[in-house]
Amino acid sequence: MKECTAADKMRIAVTGATGQLGSDVVTELKKRGHEVFGLGSADMDITDADSVSAVLRGISPDAVIHCAAWTAVDAAEDAENREKVFAVNSKGTGNIAKICKKLGCKMLYISTDYVFSGMGDLPWDPDCRDFSPLNVYGESKLGGELAVAETLEKFFVVRIAWVFGLNGKNFVKTMLNAAKTHDTVRVVNDQIGTPTYTPDLAVLLADMIVTDKYGCYHATNEGGFISWYDFACEIYRLAGLNTKVIPVTTAEYGLSKARRPFNSRLDKSKLMVSGFALLPTWQDALARFLAVYLEKS
């Protein structure tokens, strides 16, 4: 991390600032000396174009990092929620992009591997346009991507996967909580990807937003591709727990409303080509997370 000089200090608005990723992005940007405006749902309704316009015009930011999203993947499948999901993830993102264009500021949009089909076994290229979302959440996030790309020239789209951090709900916390009441857990072993630790991702986003290296990127931690089963085993090993993990197929698990991708492998080589540092390994990230989380628990 390098601290800003007066020349590169920026006014940056961060949506979803109270969420799992947004809170870490705000922290990282402040460490670097930027003027940061953390926006939660109480500060700005992204589904309301007038609200977005009034708030962002009032801030007049140099850049917006858009972390706010509907992320409840299974709940998104419920008929009564579909309109809300698209209002937040697609329309809301479009509202922000339109104001960014009028203000002439940069926009960085956080997206997901769910915009792809999740089939095959090759890592998805960040510039691949073979979109085929499996579920409502993926469709809505793709809608957000398209709104950004169709509206702006100065934009970044960063797709991530398997996110975990100290704030909010995530797989690591779910596994640790399950161990309190279960000696054995069943975890799928046929969905493959790599975890993303939010403080590490925040460092990359802070590095990226001060550049003009626009485009689509993929960002997860390093350390190789694994299954959710592999991840669970490492969580319990590092936490010193004896909980037994039983590998099952997605079909055998069978509890999710939304279809999940089997292939969440993301090709991150474009980060290196553009001069950005890759994230640390997920194993290292998990150890750092547990050191803090378990001490607080």
C-alpha positions as CSV (number, residue, x, y, z in Angstrom):
1,M,0.0,0.0,0.0
2,K,1.3,3.5,-0.8
3,E,-0.2,6.7,0.6
4,C,-1.5,9.2,-1.8
5,T,0.3,12.4,-2.7
6,A,-1.7,15.6,-3.0
7,A,-1.6,15.1,-6.8
8,D,-3.3,11.7,-6.8
9,K,-5.7,12.1,-3.9
10,M,-9.2,11.4,-5.1
11,R,-12.8,12.0,-4.0
12,I,-14.3,8.4,-4.1
13,A,-17.8,7.3,-3.5
14,V,-18.3,3.7,-2.4
15,T,-21.8,2.1,-2.5
16,G,-22.7,-0.8,-0.3
17,A,-20.3,0.8,2.3
18,T,-21.7,-1.2,5.2
19,G,-21.5,-4.5,3.4
20,Q,-18.9,-7.3,3.4
21,L,-16.7,-5.8,0.6
22,G,-17.7,-2.2,0.7
23,S,-16.7,-1.7,4.3
24,D,-13.2,-3.0,3.5
25,V,-12.9,-0.9,0.4
26,V,-13.7,2.2,2.5
27,T,-11.1,1.3,5.1
28,E,-8.4,0.7,2.4
29,L,-9.1,3.9,0.6
30,K,-9.0,6.0,3.8
31,K,-5.7,4.4,4.7
32,R,-4.3,5.8,1.4
33,G,-5.5,9.3,2.1
34,H,-8.4,9.5,-0.3
35,E,-11.5,11.5,0.5
36,V,-14.0,8.7,0.8
37,F,-17.8,8.9,0.9
38,G,-19.2,5.6,2.1
39,L,-22.8,5.2,1.0
40,G,-25.3,2.7,2.4
41,S,-28.9,2.2,1.5
42,A,-30.0,4.8,4.0
43,D,-27.8,7.4,2.3
44,M,-28.8,6.7,-1.3
45,D,-31.5,4.5,-2.9
46,I,-29.7,3.2,-6.0
47,T,-33.1,2.1,-7.5
48,D,-34.2,5.7,-7.6
49,A,-32.5,7.7,-10.3
50,D,-33.4,11.0,-8.6
51,S,-31.8,9.9,-5.4
52,V,-28.6,8.7,-7.2
53,S,-28.4,12.0,-9.1
54,A,-28.9,14.2,-6.0
55,V,-26.4,12.3,-3.8
56,L,-23.6,11.9,-6.4
57,R,-24.0,15.4,-7.8
58,G,-23.6,16.6,-4.2
59,I,-20.4,14.6,-3.7
60,S,-19.0,15.3,-7.2
61,P,-16.7,12.3,-7.0
62,D,-13.7,11.5,-9.2
63,A,-14.7,7.9,-9.1
64,V,-17.5,5.6,-7.8
65,I,-16.7,2.0,-6.6
66,H,-20.1,0.2,-6.8
67,C,-20.2,-2.6,-4.3
68,A,-23.9,-2.5,-3.5
69,A,-25.9,-5.4,-4.7
70,W,-28.6,-7.9,-4.0
71,T,-26.5,-11.0,-3.2
72,A,-29.1,-13.4,-1.7
73,V,-28.8,-15.9,-4.6
74,D,-31.6,-18.3,-3.6
75,A,-34.0,-15.6,-2.5
76,A,-33.6,-14.0,-5.9
77,E,-35.4,-17.0,-7.4
78,D,-38.6,-16.2,-5.5
79,A,-41.2,-14.7,-7.9
80,E,-41.9,-11.9,-5.4
81,N,-38.3,-10.8,-5.3
82,R,-37.4,-10.9,-9.0
83,E,-38.4,-7.3,-9.7
84,K,-36.5,-6.1,-6.7
85,V,-33.3,-8.0,-7.7
86,F,-33.3,-6.4,-11.2
87,A,-34.1,-3.0,-9.7
88,V,-31.0,-3.2,-7.6
89,N,-28.5,-5.1,-9.7
90,S,-29.4,-4.0,-13.2
91,K,-31.4,-0.7,-13.0
92,G,-29.6,0.6,-9.9
93,T,-26.2,0.0,-11.6
94,G,-27.5,1.8,-14.7
95,N,-28.6,4.7,-12.6
96,I,-25.1,5.1,-11.2
97,A,-23.5,4.7,-14.6
98,K,-25.7,7.5,-16.1
99,I,-24.7,10.0,-13.4
100,C,-21.0,9.0,-13.7
101,K,-21.2,9.8,-17.4
102,K,-22.7,13.2,-16.7
103,L,-20.2,13.9,-14.0
104,G,-17.3,12.6,-16.1
105,C,-16.1,10.3,-13.3
106,K,-14.7,6.8,-13.3
107,M,-16.9,3.8,-12.3
108,L,-15.8,0.5,-11.0
109,Y,-18.5,-2.2,-10.9
110,I,-18.2,-5.4,-8.9
111,S,-19.6,-8.3,-10.8
112,T,-19.5,-12.1,-10.6
113,D,-18.6,-15.4,-12.3
114,Y,-22.4,-16.1,-12.3
115,V,-22.7,-14.1,-15.6
116,F,-21.2,-17.2,-17.3
117,S,-22.8,-20.6,-17.8
118,G,-20.6,-22.4,-15.2
119,M,-20.0,-25.2,-17.6
120,G,-16.7,-26.8,-18.8
121,D,-13.4,-26.9,-17.0
122,L,-11.4,-24.0,-18.5
123,P,-11.0,-20.7,-16.6
124,W,-13.2,-17.9,-17.9
125,D,-11.5,-15.1,-19.8
126,P,-12.4,-11.6,-18.5
127,D,-13.1,-10.5,-22.1
128,C,-15.3,-13.5,-22.9
129,R,-18.7,-12.4,-24.1
130,D,-20.3,-15.9,-24.0
131,F,-22.7,-14.9,-21.3
132,S,-25.3,-17.5,-20.2
133,P,-26.3,-17.0,-16.5
134,L,-27.8,-19.9,-14.7
135,N,-30.0,-18.0,-12.3
136,V,-31.8,-14.7,-11.6
137,Y,-28.9,-13.3,-9.6
138,G,-26.5,-13.9,-12.5
139,E,-29.0,-12.4,-15.0
140,S,-29.3,-9.3,-12.9
141,K,-25.6,-8.8,-12.5
142,L,-25.1,-9.3,-16.2
143,G,-27.7,-6.6,-16.7
144,G,-25.6,-4.3,-14.5
145,E,-22.5,-5.1,-16.6
146,L,-24.2,-4.3,-19.8
147,A,-25.6,-1.0,-18.4
148,V,-22.1,0.1,-17.4
149,A,-20.5,-0.9,-20.7
150,E,-23.2,0.7,-22.8
151,T,-23.1,3.9,-20.9
152,L,-19.5,4.6,-20.0
153,E,-16.0,4.7,-21.5
154,K,-14.1,5.1,-18.2
155,F,-15.1,2.0,-16.4
156,F,-13.8,-1.1,-14.7
157,V,-15.8,-4.4,-14.3
158,V,-14.2,-6.7,-11.7
159,R,-15.7,-10.2,-11.5
160,I,-15.1,-12.1,-8.3
161,A,-16.2,-15.4,-6.7
162,W,-16.6,-17.2,-3.4
163,V,-16.3,-14.0,-1.3
164,F,-15.5,-14.0,2.4
165,G,-14.7,-11.3,4.9
166,L,-15.2,-10.3,8.5
167,N,-18.4,-8.4,7.7
168,G,-21.6,-10.1,6.6
169,K,-22.5,-13.7,5.9
170,N,-20.2,-16.1,4.0
171,F,-19.2,-19.8,3.6
172,V,-16.4,-19.7,6.2
173,K,-18.7,-18.4,8.9
174,T,-21.4,-20.9,7.9
175,M,-18.9,-23.8,8.3
176,L,-17.7,-22.5,11.6
177,N,-21.2,-22.1,12.9
178,A,-22.2,-25.6,11.6
179,A,-19.3,-27.1,13.6
180,K,-20.9,-25.8,16.8
181,T,-23.9,-28.1,16.4
182,H,-22.8,-30.8,14.0
183,D,-20.0,-33.4,14.1
184,T,-20.4,-34.0,10.4
185,V,-21.3,-31.7,7.5
186,R,-22.0,-32.4,3.8
187,V,-20.3,-30.1,1.3
188,V,-20.4,-30.2,-2.5
189,N,-17.2,-31.3,-4.3
190,D,-18.2,-30.8,-8.0
191,Q,-18.3,-27.0,-8.0
192,I,-14.8,-25.6,-8.6
193,G,-13.4,-22.1,-8.1
194,T,-11.2,-20.0,-5.8
195,P,-12.1,-17.9,-2.8
196,T,-11.8,-14.1,-2.6
197,Y,-10.9,-12.4,0.7
198,T,-12.4,-8.9,0.8
199,P,-9.5,-7.1,2.4
200,D,-7.1,-8.4,-0.2
201,L,-9.6,-7.5,-3.0
202,A,-9.9,-4.0,-1.5
203,V,-6.2,-3.5,-2.0
204,L,-6.5,-4.4,-5.7
205,L,-9.5,-2.1,-6.2
206,A,-7.7,0.8,-4.5
207,D,-4.7,0.2,-6.8
208,M,-7.0,0.0,-9.9
209,I,-9.2,3.0,-9.3
210,V,-6.3,5.5,-9.5
211,T,-5.3,4.2,-13.0
212,D,-6.9,4.5,-16.5
213,K,-6.4,0.8,-17.3
214,Y,-10.1,0.4,-18.0
215,G,-11.9,-2.8,-18.9
216,C,-13.0,-6.1,-17.5
217,Y,-10.9,-8.1,-15.0
218,H,-11.2,-11.2,-12.9
219,A,-10.0,-11.2,-9.3
220,T,-9.8,-13.9,-6.7
221,N,-7.1,-15.0,-4.4
222,E,-4.3,-17.2,-5.8
223,G,-3.6,-20.7,-4.5
224,G,-5.2,-22.8,-7.1
225,F,-8.7,-24.1,-8.0
226,I,-10.6,-26.0,-5.3
227,S,-14.0,-27.4,-4.5
228,W,-16.2,-26.1,-1.7
229,Y,-15.4,-29.5,0.0
230,D,-11.7,-28.7,-0.2
231,F,-12.4,-25.2,1.3
232,A,-14.4,-26.7,4.1
233,C,-11.7,-29.2,5.0
234,E,-9.1,-26.4,5.2
235,I,-11.3,-24.2,7.3
236,Y,-11.7,-26.9,9.9
237,R,-8.0,-27.8,9.8
238,L,-6.8,-24.3,10.3
239,A,-9.5,-23.7,13.0
240,G,-8.3,-26.8,14.8
241,L,-11.8,-28.4,14.6
242,N,-12.5,-32.2,14.2
243,T,-15.7,-31.8,12.2
244,K,-15.9,-34.4,9.5
245,V,-16.6,-33.2,6.0
246,I,-18.5,-35.6,3.7
247,P,-18.1,-34.8,-0.1
248,V,-21.3,-34.9,-2.1
249,T,-22.4,-33.9,-5.6
250,T,-24.5,-30.9,-6.2
251,A,-27.4,-33.3,-7.2
252,E,-27.0,-35.2,-3.9
253,Y,-26.9,-32.0,-1.9
254,G,-30.0,-30.7,-3.6
255,L,-31.0,-27.9,-1.2
256,S,-30.5,-24.8,-3.4
257,K,-33.3,-23.0,-5.2
258,A,-30.9,-21.4,-7.6
259,R,-28.7,-23.3,-10.0
260,R,-25.0,-23.0,-9.1
261,P,-22.1,-23.0,-11.6
262,F,-19.9,-26.0,-11.7
263,N,-17.0,-24.1,-13.2
264,S,-16.2,-20.8,-11.3
265,R,-12.6,-20.8,-12.5
266,L,-11.5,-17.3,-13.4
267,D,-8.5,-16.4,-15.5
268,K,-6.7,-13.5,-13.7
269,S,-3.7,-13.1,-16.1
270,K,-5.0,-9.8,-17.4
271,L,-4.2,-8.3,-13.9
272,M,-0.6,-9.1,-14.4
273,V,-0.6,-7.8,-18.0
274,S,-2.0,-4.5,-16.8
275,G,0.6,-4.2,-14.1
276,F,-1.6,-5.0,-11.1
277,A,-0.4,-7.3,-8.2
278,L,-2.2,-10.6,-7.8
279,L,-3.9,-11.3,-4.5
280,P,-2.2,-13.5,-1.9
281,T,-3.1,-17.2,-1.8
282,W,-6.5,-18.2,-0.4
283,Q,-4.8,-20.4,2.2
284,D,-2.9,-17.4,3.5
285,A,-6.0,-15.3,3.4
286,L,-8.1,-17.9,5.3
287,A,-5.4,-18.1,8.0
288,R,-5.5,-14.3,8.4
289,F,-9.3,-14.3,8.5
290,L,-9.4,-17.0,11.1
291,A,-6.8,-15.4,13.3
292,V,-9.0,-12.3,13.6
293,Y,-12.5,-13.9,13.5
294,L,-11.9,-16.6,16.0
295,E,-10.3,-14.2,18.5
296,K,-13.5,-12.0,18.3
297,S,-15.9,-15.0,18.5
